[in-house]
Every structure is written in structure tokens, then in C-alpha cells.
């Protein structure tokens, strides 16, 4: 039987999960305001310090104006205008560093105090390593927009977002594992459905990231049709045909719309077959997320509603993870039993 862990470990992971969720929201705002390319250097150790003088701000602005976005889009920017986009990207990067500190320092403390059992240690180390890779992937994404065009690779943007979502999802799973198991039941069918829906949601989110990276959400701003068409023209303009699924904005929006509808239908069927509080909550969140997606389209990707749409996807994922966890049988000997802090 594994050694029990203190309740403080679970509370720490709840804080970390909340910070990752907030990071995903900040990332959405950074992308939607086109602030992500305002910092053209990656300094993992010293980059936490912003410009502190007028001369430093002027130097930072000149670096930006030499980049593709500064040169081709915002070449007339003043220091004040530059600061408006700089601060959001700065907060985004600073928050990432804070997550690293909030995760690594307590991890070292709990490890030293012997509060972690053999079940948790490798999982927490995996989160630490993936968190470090997330920072490097974020810079690789930004670097793709500093070469010859004022936009990042939508493939790297999708990878950066999905790794953040994976980190969040795994942290939530560990939190549930460390919590009470009284609500769990042995329902293999619902567990399999929830697992499939989680995987399907990841696919929907990938195409949503493609839409964001290619600004495809602004190309057709009507619902339920796309500019008056159920099957819009131009779906297969690119050659070979399959590349349209990944690089044609119209096709990507078409795919994202229909995948999202299928996802909502799947969640509703699961809730109908297993009407419990957690499945009903997932169904309600799926409806809300669909509404946010429609509002995002109709507003021409308004910043506020589009940010809520990205946050809603993560909340829907959370609900499905809870469904998956509660549909599993309670272990006879919980490897993550909690003792009082």
C-alpha cells in the first residue's frame, strides 16, 4: 500500500491548476490582441525584468520595429502604443515563470519532507519537465513570427495551446485522484464514453487553434450557414486536397463547426444515457460552449467572447474529466490516500 499524502499536496495542485487555467486565458487575450510578437527576445532567466527607463523602452521599441510585425504592420507605433501590446505579452511570460516557481518550490519541499509517495513522484516530475518544455515551445512559436511574416505558425500555436491543456488536464486528474472517492461508481460504459469525448474535444480544440492561427474565424461571420452556404465554396482550393484541412481557413472553420456540433451531441447522449449530476453539468457546459462559439463567429471574433470561448473549452474538458473519474470504480487501496495536513 502506498504512503498517504498530506491534504496540503492536493491544495497546492489546485492552486497550480488554477494558475494554468488563468495562463490559458491570458494566452487567448495575448493572441487576440496580437500582442504575442511584441517581445522579440527570449531571456528565460533575466527576462522577468521589464524596461525601466525611457531609453530602455526606446531600445525595446526599435527591436520590435525591426521585426516583421513592427516593420510591416505597426511601423508607426509610438512608445505608448507599443507598451499597450508589450505589457500583455510580458504578463503572459511572467505568469509562466510564476507557475514554474509555484510548482517547483513546493515540489522540492514536499519531496524533502517525504510527503510524496512513489505513485506521485514520477507524475509530478513529468509535469515539471513538460512545464519547462512548454516555455521552450512558446518561444519556438513566437520565433516563427519573427522571420519573414508578421504571424506565428498556426501549427506551433496549436502545439503550444494543447500542451498547456494537457498540463492542466493531468493536474486536474491528480487532484481528483488525491480527493475523496465516495462519488465514484463502476460504470465502464460511461467511462469509455467520457474518454472518447475527451479525445474528441482535443481534436476540436486543435482545429480551433488552427482557426485562431490563420484568423479563419473572421472569414465567415454567419450562423448556421457560412456566408449563406451550408457547404461554402473554396473548401478544396489548395492542392493537394488534404492540405485544405490544415491550411485553408474556410475548410478549417467548416471542420471546426461540425466537429463542435458532433461533440455537443455526444455529450448530450452521454448525459441522457447516464443522467447524473456530473454528466448534466457536462451537458450544460457543452451547450454554453456552443453558444460562445456561435457568438464568437457572429461578433467577428470579438476579443471578450472569443476569450470566454477558449476558457469554456477548458471548463468543458474539466467537466468531462470529472465524469471520467467518477465513472471509475473506487480502488480498494487508494494509492493517494490523504492524511490531515
N, C-alpha and C positions, 0 to 999 in steps of 0.2 A: 504493500500500500504506500502511495506517495505521501510525502510530508505535507501537512496542511500549510497554507499560506495565510498571512495576516490579511484582514479586510482592507488595510491601507494600500495593499498592492492593487486591489480592484479599483479603489478610489483614484489612485494615480493613473491607471489606464483609462478611466472615464474622462479625466482631465485631458489626457493625450488625445483621445478620440474627439473630444470637443474642439481641441485646437486644430486637428487635421480637418475637421468639417469646416471650421472657420477659414482655414487656409484655402480650401476648395472654393469657398465663396469669394474670398479676396482674389483668387486666381481668375474667377469669372469676371469680376469687375476690372481687373487689370487688362484682360483680353478685350472686353467690350469697349473700354475707353482707349484702346490702342496705346497703352502705357508700357507694355512689356519690353519694347525696344528702346526705352529711354536711357537705360544703363547699359553701356556698350562694353563694359569690362566685368570680369568675374574675379573677385578677390574674396575667396572663402574665409580668410582669416581677418583681413583688415577692412573688408567691405561693409562692415556694420556701421562705420562712421560716415555720415553724410558730409557734403561740402559745408564748411563753417565760415567762409568769408566770401565777399563779392568776387574776389579773384578766383577762388576755387569754383564758384558757380559758373563764372565765365569760361573757365577751362573745361568744366564738365559739359557746358553747352556746346563748345567748339568740337568736342569729341563726338557729341550727338549729331551735330550738323554735318560731320564728315561721313556719317553712316547713311545707308540707303534711305531710311525713313526721313532723316533730317535733311538730306540733300534733295530728295525727290518730292516729299510731301509737306514738310514743315520748315522749309528753308528760311522763312521769315520770322521764325519763333524768337520772341524776346526771352529774357531770363525768367520773367514771371510766367509766361505761357509754358516754358519748359518745366518749371517747377510743378505745374499742375499735373503733368504726367509722370514726372520723376518720383514724386512722393508716394504714389500708389505702388509703383514697382519696388521702391525702396522698402515700404511696409511689407510687401509680399515677401521679399527676400529676408527681411529682418524677422518676420514671423516664422519663416522656415528655420532660421537659426535658433529661435526661441524654442521651437518644438524639439530640435535636437538636444538642447540643454535640458529641457524639462523631461525628456525621455532618458538621456544618457546618465545624468547625475543621480536620479533616484534608482535607476537600474544598478549602478555601481554600489550604491548604499545598501539596497536590498540584498544584492549578491554577497556583499561583505558581511552583512548581518545574518546570513544564512536563511533569509526569508523566502527564497525561491526554491521550489522543488525541481527534481530532474525533468519533470514534464514541461515546466515553463521555461527553463533556461534556454534551450535551443530555439524556442519560438520567439523569445524576446530578443535574442541575438540576431535572428533572421530579420526582425523588424528594424533593428538598429542598422544592419547592413543595407537593407532596402531603402531606409530613410536617407542614408548617405548617397546611395545611387540616385535617389530622386533629385537631390540637389544637382548632381552632375548632369542628369538628364534634362533638368530645367535649363542649365546653361547651354547644353547642346541644342535645345530648342531655340533659345534666343540667338545663338550663334548662326543658326540657319537663316536668320533675317538680317544679318549684318554683312552679307557677301555682295549680292547684286540686286536684290529686290526688297522692298520695304514690307515684307511679310514673312512670318516663320513658316517652316514646313508643317503642313497640316498633319502629316504622319507623326512627326515628333511631338506636336501639340497633343495628339490623341494618346501617344505613349505616355507623355508627362501626366496628363489627366488620369489615365487609367491606373498608373502606378500609385498615384495619390489615393484613388478609390480603393485599390487593393489594400494599401496600408490601413486605411480607415476600416474596411470590412473585416480584416483579420484582427484588428484591435477590438472591434465590437464583438467578434466571436469569442475572443479570450475573456472579455468582460462577462459575457453570458456564461461561459464555462466556469468562471470564478463565482458566479452568483448562485442563488437558490435554485434548486431543480424541481420544486414541488409542482410547477405547472407543466412539466414535461409529460408526454404520453407516447406510447409506442404506436405511431401512425406512419408506417412506411410509405404508404401512397402519398400522403400529404408531404412528407419529407422529400420524396423524389420529385414531386411537382414543384415544390419550392426551390429545390436545387436547379431544376431545369429553367425555372423563371429567373433565378438569379443569373444564370449563364446567359439567358436571352436578354436580360436587362443590360448586361455588359456589352453585348453586341449593339443594342440600341444606343448606348452611350458612346460607343466608338463612332458610329455614324453621326451622332450629334456633334462630336468633336470635329469630325471631318467638315460638317456644316459650318461650324464656328471658324475653323481654319481657312476655309475657302469663302467665307462670308456668304454662304449659299442661302442663309435664312432670309436675306433681303431680296432674293430674286423672284419669289412668288409669295405675295402677301395676301392671299385669299384662302378661305376655307369654307366648305370642304374640298373645293376644286383648287387646282393650281393655275391661277390666272384664267379661270374659266374652263380648264381642261381636266378631265379625270385622269387621262394619260397625256401629259404635256408633250409637245413637240420638242425634239432635241435630246431625247433620252439617250440616244446612241450616236451622237455626232462624232465622238472620238473613236479612233482606231488604234489598236484592236478594240472590239466591242466591250470586252470585260473591263477595260480601264475606266469606262464611264462610271462604274460602281464606286470608284475611289477618287476620281479627279474631275468629274462633270458635276457642277453644282446643282443643276436641275435633277439629275439622276440621284444624287446623294440625298437631296431633300425628299424626293419621291420615296426612296427606300426608307429613310428615317421615319417619315409619316406612317407608312404602312406597317413597319416593324413595331412602332409605338402602339398602333391600334391593336395589333395582334397580342402585344404584351398585356395591354389592359384587359382584353378578352380573356387571356389565360389566367390573370389574377382573379377576375370575376368568377370564372368557372371553378377555380380552386376554392374560393370563399363559398360558393354555392354548394360544393360537394362536402366541405368541412366548415360549417358555419360556427366559428369560434371567434372570440374577441380579437385575437391577433390576425386572423385571416380577414375579418371585416375591416380592421384597421388598414391592412394592406390594400384592400379593395378601395377604401375611401381615399387613400393616398394615391392610388393609381388614377382614379377619376380626377383628383386635384391636379396631378402632374399632367394629365392630358389637357386639362383646361389651361394650365400655364403654358403648355406647348402651343396651343391654339392662339392664346393671347400674344405669345412671342411672335408668331407669324403675322398676326393682324396688326401689331404695332410696328412692324418693320424692324423687329429685333430691338425693342426698347430696352435700355440698359437695366432698369429696375426689374421688369418682368422676366427678362432673359436670365438675370442673375438668380431670381427665385426659381426659375425652371431648372437650372443646374443644381441648386440646392435641393429642389424637390426630387430629382433623380436619386440623390444620395439618401434622402429620407425614405423613399420607396425601397431602396436597397436595404436600409436598416430594418424596415418592416418585414421584408421577405426573409432576412437573416433570422429575425425573431421567430417567424413561422417555422423556418427550417429547424431551429434549435429546439423549439417546444414540441415538434413532431418526433423527436428522438426519444428513445427510452432512457429513463434516469439510470445512470451507472450504479451498480451495486456498491462499488467502492470509488467514490468520486476522487479522481486524481488531483482535483483542485479544491478540495475542501477548505473552507475558510475558518480561521480561528479569530477570535476578537482581537482588534488592533490594540 
